[in-house]
Amino acid sequence: MKIALVFPPFQLPGMYNLPPLGLLHLATVAKVLGHEVVILDQILELKLGRLPLGRGLYSASAEDILKYKPDLVGFSCQCTTLIPALQISKIIKDINPKTLILFGGHSLMDGDKILKNFKQVDMIIEGEGEETFRELLERLEKGKDLKNLLGLWWRKNGNPVWEGQRPLISDLSTIPLPDYSLAPPLQEYVKAYDLQTPIYIVETGRGCPHSCIYCSESIFWRQKVRRYPVERVINSIELLYNQYGVRYFLLSHDQFTSSSSYVREFCERLKSKALKDISWYCISRLDTVDAELLSLMAEVGCKSMCYGIDSGSQNTLRFIKKGVESSLLLQRVKETTSFGMVPTLSFVVGFPEETKQDIEETLKLALRCKNSGEVNTLFQIPTVLPGTTLHRKYADILVREVDSYFSLGIEFENGKRFLEDELLINSYPKLFSSFYNIPCKGMPLKDLDLIVRVFPIILELYPKSIALVSMLEGINLHEIFFSFLGWLKEKIHKDSNELKARDIQLFFRPFILKNLRLKEQELIRELTRYEAISNWIMAKGSQISPKIFSIKEKGIPRISKDTFVRTFPFDMEDLIIKIQEERSFEKIQKQVTYFVFKGAKGKVEISKMNEFGYHLIRLCNGKRGIEEIAAKLYDTFNQGLAPKDFEREIVNAVQELLDLGFLTLAAT
């Protein structure tokens, strides 16, 4: 048989920029059985411009598939991509009715409804796919009936038939190793997504034992956890490292850290390998790690992980059956960042029973996390996925007001969905529930959508300032947030949907200082200035000097283009520590402090310095030589040194500042 396995078109920054591992598993099964198989990643094709964005996309996608003349087309459907899969398969059937259409994917738990309403779909694999797919191909090849084929929806006499649930694969090591040669070339992903290094997914396990009411993963895997042998995972990493040049790995398993002994074995085995400069990312729960385990993970290349924090409200955590104490969350985030890892923290606001105070608690926790170390924050409103408790309890009150994170990605026509896609979504609310919302008792959906889209930008740009305002002035974060958006709309006449990070960067500080009646005006003014300077340097982009200069070279010192020095009337370091530790704020005494801000590798490094260093840098303007600089500083800072000896101290200090990149040399 000729088989085409398809990832339908989709476009959303940061999502699906890697070879599709699920399809690769199925393609390997087909190849082992002797079939001719091709993987078509139409997300990649769209990104590379091989498929046209706009009205002709679905027809072009169907033609892209049919040029291989497949007997069977299998679509991977993940929430949003179910829509393009249905539209493309209809075109395929119109052109060639004999082509068999098979659907599969984690989000497919309504096989009966799909087969009843969409005649273009012939079969659906529901659940774990490898064994069902293998048996399906064997029967199709031999012309056998599909009766009693567990895990499959199919039609008999035009009616949907479910043959029953297939047992999960008890030993994952029996699954054939993926044949990576079947995937599109890695360099195409590097080119399309401007990656610094090839990235690949390595599956380490399947399943989640928890019962969070919004999650379909635990339902799909029946709340059972299985893991691949560590040896197999390490062998896969070695193969991709040596044969394909992969240096960054995404470890696929929602509960990678749920077994600390497994993680330790993985880390120790990885440590024993001669794999230089590798990095990896995993998904974790905060209650499954501790400082010791995090330290070991960081030691062997873990650079980042995703924590599903969800909420800062204990009431909400109980409602969603998260099973984590909110008091533990911040501690684990601090421990993670202390080892140099940059976690992505996922927060959800707007569960149906949440109050405004529950939402406020989540905003507060997100802010504390942001001020505790380097983290990325992701906010979402609840996505209603088929099969989940949320879907069962609230499917009858769904509304369409705003897009959740998992309803985005098919805006193919000038940033909007095709009309036929919208009609499809509107016709089957329960089937396409990920495009719908559940009303929240505590806050309108449109306000929740604003929090999701704009609050993370404020966290990125002014986390310390908004924390200080809230702490000192006793104002709730959501009140500051919505007051700012209202003020900004009047100021720049821009709808909130059109706001960019640049707008927040420019106007949040003036809003704080001019619109709020502040008791601690001067202190807050200086902290917002501190963060505004940092934002300004980030917006400029760092201009790292290509070489380390020596003062012995020709040239005179000048401040680097990505460096900025400033005095503050308060000890800003101490102030920031108090914010991070949420100490009580007695009267802050004035104390002049000196800081240097420097752009470096996409970040801003901020260093406290002494008065001498501050004045030295300021005098380095590319016009004064060492002698003139020394002469200007001598009366204040000579400390009893003779002029020549002091000049030598200036030379040493300038060299140190050159080494740090704060200074460069201007041509004479």
C-alpha positions in Angstrom: 0.0 0.0 0.0 1.0 3.6 -0.5 0.5 5.6 2.6 0.6 9.4 3.3 0.7 10.5 6.9 -0.2 14.2 7.2 0.2 16.9 9.8 -2.4 19.5 8.5 -1.6 23.2 8.0 -1.2 25.2 11.2 0.6 28.4 12.1 1.3 29.7 15.5 4.7 31.1 16.7 6.5 28.7 19.0 4.2 25.8 18.2 4.9 22.7 16.0 8.4 23.6 14.7 9.8 20.1 15.0 9.4 16.8 13.1 6.1 15.1 14.1 7.2 12.3 16.3 3.7 10.6 16.5 3.5 10.3 12.7 7.1 9.1 12.7 6.2 6.2 15.0 3.3 5.2 12.6 5.5 5.6 9.5 8.1 3.3 11.0 5.4 0.7 11.7 4.2 0.9 8.1 7.8 0.7 6.7 8.5 -2.4 8.8 5.4 -4.0 7.3 6.8 -3.3 3.8 4.5 -0.4 2.8 5.6 2.7 0.9 5.1 5.6 3.3 5.7 9.3 3.3 5.3 12.0 6.0 3.9 15.3 4.9 4.4 18.1 7.5 2.2 20.7 5.9 3.0 23.1 8.8 6.6 23.1 7.6 5.4 23.3 4.0 3.3 26.4 4.8 6.2 28.0 6.7 8.6 27.4 3.7 6.1 28.9 1.3 5.5 25.7 -0.6 1.8 25.9 0.3 0.0 29.2 -0.3 -1.5 31.2 2.6 -5.0 32.3 1.8 -8.1 30.9 0.0 -6.3 28.2 -2.0 -4.6 26.6 0.9 -6.8 23.6 1.4 -7.0 22.7 -2.3 -3.2 23.0 -2.6 -2.8 20.9 0.6 -5.1 18.2 -1.0 -3.1 18.3 -4.2 0.2 18.0 -2.3 -1.1 14.8 -0.8 -2.7 13.3 -3.9 0.5 13.7 -6.0 1.8 10.7 -4.1 -1.2 8.7 -5.2 -1.8 7.2 -1.7 -4.2 4.4 -1.0 -4.5 5.6 2.6 -4.2 9.1 4.0 -3.7 9.4 7.8 -4.2 12.8 9.5 -2.8 13.7 12.9 -5.5 15.9 14.5 -4.7 18.0 17.6 -7.6 20.2 18.7 -7.4 23.0 16.2 -6.0 21.0 13.3 -9.1 18.8 13.2 -10.7 21.6 11.2 -8.2 21.7 8.3 -8.0 17.9 8.4 -11.7 17.7 7.7 -11.7 20.3 5.0 -8.7 18.8 3.2 -10.0 15.2 3.4 -13.3 16.3 1.8 -11.4 17.7 -1.2 -9.4 14.5 -1.4 -12.6 12.4 -1.4 -14.2 14.7 -4.0 -11.2 14.1 -6.3 -10.6 10.5 -5.6 -13.4 8.7 -3.6 -11.4 5.5 -3.3 -8.7 7.0 -1.1 -9.1 5.9 2.4 -9.1 8.6 5.1 -7.9 7.8 8.6 -7.9 10.2 11.6 -6.0 9.9 14.8 -4.7 12.1 17.6 -4.9 12.9 21.3 -7.9 15.2 20.9 -10.1 12.6 19.1 -12.6 11.2 21.7 -15.8 11.7 19.6 -15.3 9.1 16.9 -19.0 8.5 16.7 -19.9 12.1 16.1 -17.2 12.6 13.5 -18.2 9.6 11.5 -21.9 10.5 11.7 -21.4 14.0 10.5 -18.4 13.8 8.1 -18.7 11.2 5.4 -15.2 12.0 4.1 -13.7 10.2 7.2 -13.6 6.4 6.8 -11.9 5.4 10.1 -10.6 6.8 13.3 -8.0 5.4 15.7 -8.9 6.4 19.2 -6.2 6.0 21.8 -2.7 4.7 21.5 -2.0 4.2 17.8 0.9 1.9 17.0 -0.7 -1.5 17.5 -4.1 -0.5 16.1 -2.4 1.0 13.0 -0.3 -2.2 12.5 -3.3 -4.5 12.7 -5.3 -2.1 10.4 -2.6 -2.2 7.7 -2.4 -5.9 7.9 -6.1 -6.4 7.4 -6.4 -3.8 4.6 -3.5 -5.4 2.8 -5.1 -8.8 2.9 -8.7 -7.5 2.3 -9.9 -8.6 5.6 -13.0 -7.3 7.5 -12.3 -4.7 10.3 -14.6 -6.4 12.8 -13.2 -6.8 16.3 -10.2 -4.5 15.5 -9.8 -2.9 18.9 -9.1 0.8 19.1 -10.8 1.6 15.8 -14.0 3.4 14.7 -15.2 2.5 11.2 -18.4 2.3 9.2 -20.5 -0.7 8.5 -23.4 -0.2 6.2 -22.9 3.6 6.6 -23.1 3.4 10.4 -20.3 4.1 12.9 -18.9 1.0 14.6 -16.7 1.0 17.7 -14.8 -2.2 18.2 -13.8 -1.5 21.8 -10.8 0.0 23.6 -7.4 -1.6 22.9 -5.2 -2.4 25.9 -2.3 0.0 26.4 1.1 -1.3 25.2 2.5 -2.8 28.5 6.1 -2.6 27.4 7.0 0.6 25.4 10.4 -0.9 24.4 8.5 -3.2 22.0 7.6 -0.1 19.9 10.1 0.0 17.0 12.7 2.8 17.2 11.7 5.7 15.0 13.2 5.6 11.6 14.3 9.3 11.5 15.1 9.1 7.8 11.3 9.1 7.1 10.9 12.6 8.6 11.5 15.8 6.6 15.2 16.8 6.7 16.1 18.6 10.0 17.8 21.4 8.1 14.5 22.4 6.6 13.2 23.0 10.2 16.4 24.9 11.0 15.9 27.1 7.9 12.1 27.6 8.3 12.1 28.5 12.0 15.5 30.2 12.2 16.8 27.7 14.8 20.3 28.0 16.1 20.6 24.2 16.3 18.6 21.2 15.1 16.0 20.2 17.7 14.3 16.9 18.1 11.7 15.2 20.3 12.7 12.1 22.2 9.8 10.3 23.9 10.7 9.1 27.4 7.3 7.9 28.5 3.5 8.1 28.3 0.7 8.8 30.7 -0.3 10.9 33.7 -1.7 9.5 37.0 -3.5 12.7 38.0 -7.1 13.8 37.4 -7.0 17.5 36.6 -10.5 18.4 35.3 -9.3 20.3 32.2 -6.7 17.8 31.0 -7.3 15.2 28.2 -3.9 13.6 28.6 -4.6 11.6 31.7 -7.9 10.4 30.0 -6.2 9.5 26.8 -3.6 7.4 28.7 -6.1 6.1 31.2 -4.2 7.6 34.2 -1.4 5.1 33.8 2.3 6.0 33.5 4.7 3.9 31.4 8.3 4.8 30.6 10.8 3.8 28.0 14.0 2.1 29.4 16.6 4.8 30.1 19.0 2.9 27.9 16.7 3.3 24.9 16.3 7.0 25.5 20.0 7.6 25.8 20.6 5.6 22.6 18.1 7.7 20.8 19.8 10.9 22.0 23.2 9.5 20.9 21.9 8.5 17.5 20.4 12.0 16.8 23.5 13.7 18.2 26.0 11.7 16.1 24.1 11.2 12.8 21.9 14.4 12.6 23.9 17.0 14.6 21.1 17.5 17.1 22.2 19.4 20.2 18.8 20.3 21.8 16.3 17.7 22.8 12.7 18.0 23.9 11.9 15.1 26.2 8.3 14.1 25.6 6.4 13.0 28.6 4.0 15.1 30.7 5.3 13.4 33.8 9.0 13.1 33.1 10.0 13.9 36.8 7.2 11.8 38.4 9.8 9.1 39.2 12.9 10.7 40.8 14.8 7.4 40.5 14.1 7.3 36.7 15.3 10.9 36.3 18.5 10.2 38.4 19.3 7.1 36.3 18.7 9.2 33.1 21.0 12.0 34.3 23.8 9.6 35.5 23.7 7.7 32.2 23.7 11.0 30.2 26.6 12.2 32.3 28.7 9.2 31.4 28.4 9.9 27.7 30.8 12.2 25.7 28.1 14.4 24.4 29.4 18.0 24.3 27.2 21.1 24.5 23.8 19.3 24.6 20.7 20.9 26.1 17.3 19.5 26.9 13.8 20.5 28.0 11.2 18.6 29.8 7.7 18.9 31.3 7.4 18.6 35.1 5.1 19.1 38.1 6.5 21.2 40.9 5.6 18.6 43.5 7.8 16.0 41.8 11.1 17.7 42.1 13.4 19.0 44.8 16.6 21.0 45.0 18.8 17.9 44.8 17.1 16.6 41.7 17.0 20.0 40.0 20.7 20.4 40.6 21.5 17.1 39.0 19.3 17.9 36.0 21.0 21.3 35.5 24.4 19.6 35.7 23.7 17.4 32.6 22.1 20.0 30.4 18.5 20.7 31.4 18.1 24.4 30.4 14.3 24.7 30.7 11.2 23.0 31.7 7.4 23.7 31.7 5.6 23.8 35.0 1.8 23.7 34.9 1.2 25.9 37.9 -2.3 26.9 36.9 -3.4 28.9 39.9 -2.3 30.8 43.0 -5.7 30.2 44.6 -6.0 27.2 46.9 -9.8 27.2 46.2 -9.1 26.9 42.4 -6.5 24.2 42.9 -9.0 22.2 44.8 -11.7 22.8 42.1 -9.5 21.6 39.3 -8.2 18.7 41.4 -4.6 19.8 40.9 -3.4 18.2 44.2 -0.6 20.7 44.9 -0.3 23.1 47.8 0.0 26.7 46.6 2.7 27.3 49.3 5.0 24.9 47.5 4.8 26.5 44.1 7.0 29.6 44.6 9.6 27.7 46.5 10.1 25.2 43.6 10.3 28.0 41.1 13.0 29.7 43.1 15.0 26.5 43.4 14.7 25.9 39.6 16.0 29.3 38.7 18.8 29.1 41.3 20.4 26.4 39.2 20.3 28.5 36.0 17.3 26.8 34.4 14.6 29.1 32.9 11.2 27.5 33.4 8.0 28.3 31.5 5.2 28.8 34.0 1.7 28.1 32.8 -1.1 29.9 34.5 -4.9 29.6 33.9 -7.4 32.2 34.8 -11.2 32.0 34.4 -12.3 28.6 35.6 -16.1 28.7 35.9 -16.3 28.9 39.7 -13.5 31.4 40.2 -14.0 34.6 41.9 -12.2 37.9 41.3 -10.1 37.2 44.4 -9.1 33.8 43.0 -7.9 35.4 39.9 -6.0 38.0 41.9 -4.2 35.3 43.8 -3.0 33.8 40.5 -1.8 37.2 39.3 0.1 37.7 42.6 1.7 34.3 42.3 2.8 34.9 38.7 4.3 38.2 39.8 6.2 36.7 42.7 7.6 34.0 40.4 8.7 36.6 37.9 10.5 38.6 40.6 12.1 35.5 42.0 14.3 34.7 39.0 14.4 34.4 35.3 11.2 32.7 34.2 8.8 32.8 31.2 5.1 33.2 32.0 2.3 31.9 29.9 -1.3 32.8 30.7 -4.4 31.0 29.3 -8.1 30.8 29.8 -9.5 27.3 30.2 -9.7 25.2 27.0 -12.7 22.8 27.0 -11.4 19.6 25.6 -13.7 16.6 24.7 -13.6 13.8 27.2 -12.6 16.0 30.2 -14.6 16.7 33.3 -14.9 20.4 32.2 -16.5 19.2 29.0 -18.9 16.8 30.8 -20.0 19.4 33.3 -20.2 22.6 31.2 -20.7 21.6 27.6 -24.3 22.8 27.7 -23.4 26.4 28.6 -20.5 27.0 26.2 -20.2 30.4 24.5 -18.0 31.8 21.8 -16.5 35.1 22.9 -12.7 34.9 22.9 -10.1 32.6 21.6 -8.2 30.3 24.0 -4.6 29.3 23.3 -5.7 26.0 21.9 -8.2 27.5 19.4 -5.5 29.5 17.6 -3.4 28.5 14.6 -5.8 28.3 11.6 -6.1 32.0 10.9 -5.1 31.5 7.2 -6.9 34.5 5.6 -5.5 37.9 6.6 -5.2 36.8 10.2 -8.7 35.4 10.3 -10.3 31.9 9.9 -11.9 30.9 6.6 -15.7 31.4 6.6 -16.2 27.7 6.0 -14.1 26.9 9.1 -16.2 29.3 11.2 -19.4 27.8 9.9 -18.1 24.3 10.8 -17.1 25.4 14.4 -20.5 27.1 14.9 -22.4 24.0 13.8 -20.9 21.6 16.2 -20.1 23.3 19.6 -19.5 20.1 21.6 -17.3 18.5 19.0 -15.2 21.7 18.5 -15.4 22.8 22.1 -11.8 23.9 22.2 -13.0 27.0 20.2 -15.6 27.8 22.9 -15.5 29.2 26.4 -17.1 28.6 29.8 -18.4 31.8 31.5 -16.6 32.7 34.7 -18.4 33.9 37.7 -15.7 36.3 38.8 -14.8 38.2 35.6 -16.1 38.7 32.0 -14.4 36.6 29.4 -13.2 39.7 27.5 -11.5 41.0 30.6 -9.9 37.5 31.1 -8.7 37.7 27.5 -7.0 41.0 28.2 -5.2 39.5 31.2 -4.0 36.6 29.1 -2.7 38.8 26.3 -1.4 41.9 28.1 -0.6 41.1 31.7 2.4 38.9 30.8 3.9 41.9 28.9 3.7 44.0 32.0 5.3 41.1 34.0 8.2 41.1 31.4 8.8 44.8 31.4 7.8 46.2 34.8 7.5 43.3 37.3 9.3 45.1 40.2 7.4 48.3 39.7 3.9 46.9 39.7 4.8 44.7 42.7 6.0 47.8 44.6 3.0 49.8 43.8 0.7 47.0 44.9 2.6 46.4 48.1 3.1 50.0 49.2 -0.2 51.5 47.9 -2.4 48.5 48.7 -3.9 48.3 45.3 -4.9 44.9 43.8 -3.0 43.9 40.7 -6.1 43.5 38.5 -7.2 47.0 39.6 -3.9 48.5 38.5 -4.1 46.5 35.3 -7.5 47.5 34.1 -7.0 51.1 35.3 -3.9 51.2 33.1 -5.7 49.8 30.0 -8.5 52.3 30.4 -6.1 55.2 30.8 -4.0 54.0 27.8 -7.0 53.7 25.5 -7.8 57.4 26.2 -4.2 58.4 25.8 -3.3 56.7 22.5 -6.8 55.9 21.2 -5.8 52.3 20.6 -8.0 49.3 21.2 -6.6 46.8 23.7 -6.5 44.1 21.0 -4.0 46.3 19.1 -1.6 46.8 22.0 2.1 45.9 21.5 4.9 45.5 23.9 6.2 48.9 22.7 3.1 50.6 24.0 3.5 49.0 27.5 7.2 50.0 27.5 6.4 53.6 26.7 3.3 54.3 28.7 3.2 52.1 31.8 5.7 54.3 33.7 3.9 57.6 32.9 0.6 55.9 34.0 2.0 54.9 37.3 3.5 58.3 38.1 0.8 60.6 36.7 -2.5 58.7 37.1 -2.1 57.0 40.6 -2.0 59.0 43.8 1.1 57.6 45.3 2.2 58.0 48.9 5.8 56.8 48.0 6.1 58.8 44.8 9.9 59.2 44.7 10.7 55.6 45.6 8.3 54.3 42.9 9.6 56.9 40.4 13.1 55.6 40.8 12.2 52.0 40.5 10.2 52.5 37.4 13.2 54.5 36.0 15.4 51.5 36.8 13.2 49.1 34.9 12.6 51.6 32.0 16.4 51.9 31.4 16.6 48.1 31.3 13.7 47.9 28.8 15.2 50.6 26.6 18.5 48.7 26.4 16.6 45.5 25.6 14.7 47.2 22.8 17.9 48.5 21.3 19.3 45.0 21.1 22.7 44.1 22.5 25.8 45.0 20.4 28.4 42.6 21.8 31.9 43.7 21.0 33.5 41.2 18.6 36.8 41.2 20.5 38.4 42.0 23.8 40.4 45.2 23.6 43.7 45.9 25.3 44.5 49.4 26.5 47.9 48.9 24.8 46.2 49.1 21.4 45.8 52.4 19.7 42.6 54.2 20.6 41.0 56.0 23.4 38.3 54.5 25.7 34.6 55.1 25.2 31.5 53.6 26.7 30.0 50.7 24.7 26.9 51.3 22.7 24.9 48.8 24.7 26.1 50.2 28.1 24.4 52.8 30.3 25.4 54.2 33.7 23.0 55.9 36.2 22.8 57.0 39.8 19.8 56.4 42.0 19.0 58.1 45.4 18.1 54.7 47.0 19.9 51.4 47.3 18.1 49.7 44.4 19.7 46.3 45.1 18.3 46.3 48.6 14.9 47.5 47.4 14.7 44.7 44.8 15.7 42.1 47.4 12.9 43.4 49.7 10.4 43.0 46.8 11.6 39.5 46.0 11.3 38.4 49.7 8.1 40.5 50.2 9.6 42.1 53.3 7.7 44.8 55.2 8.7 48.3 54.0 9.6 50.6 56.8 10.8 54.1 55.8 13.4 53.6 53.1 16.5 55.7 53.8 18.1 57.5 50.9 21.5 56.3 49.8 23.1 57.2 46.5 24.0 54.1 44.5 25.6 53.7 41.1 24.6 51.1 38.4 25.8 50.0 35.0 23.3 48.5 32.6 24.6 46.3 29.8 22.9 44.4 27.0 24.2 40.9 26.7 22.9 37.9 24.6 19.3 38.9 24.6 19.3 40.0 28.3 20.3 43.0 30.3 23.0 42.6 33.0 22.8 45.2 35.8 25.8 45.7 38.1 26.2 47.8 41.1 29.4 49.8 41.1 31.3 52.3 43.3 31.4 56.1 42.8 34.9 55.9 41.3 33.9 53.4 38.6 30.7 55.4 37.8 32.7 58.6 37.2 35.4 56.8 35.3 32.9 55.3 32.8 31.2 58.6 32.3 34.5 60.3 31.4 35.2 57.7 28.8 33.5 59.5 25.9 35.9 58.6 23.1 37.5 62.0 23.2 39.6 61.9 26.4 42.8 60.0 26.7 44.0 58.2 29.8 46.0 61.2 31.0 43.1 63.6 30.8 40.8 61.2 32.5 43.3 60.6 35.3 43.7 64.3 35.8 39.9 64.9 36.2 39.6 62.1 38.7 42.8 62.7 40.7 41.7 65.4 43.2 38.7 63.2 44.3 40.0 59.7 44.2 43.9 59.8 44.4 44.0 58.2 48.0 47.4 59.6 48.5 48.9 58.2 45.3 51.4 60.2 43.2 49.9 61.4 39.8 51.9 58.8 37.8 50.9 56.0 40.2 47.3 57.1 40.0 47.4 57.1 36.2 48.6 53.5 36.3 45.6 52.7 38.5 43.4 54.3 35.9 45.0 52.2 33.2 44.3 49.0 35.2 40.7 50.1 35.8 40.1 50.9 32.2 41.5 47.5 31.2 39.1 45.8 33.6 36.1 47.7 32.1 37.3 46.8 28.6 37.4 43.1 29.7 33.9 43.4 31.0 32.7 45.0 27.7 31.5 48.2 29.4 34.1 50.1 27.4 35.5 49.8 23.9 38.2 51.8 22.1 37.5 54.6 19.7 39.9 55.1 16.8 42.4 57.9 17.3 
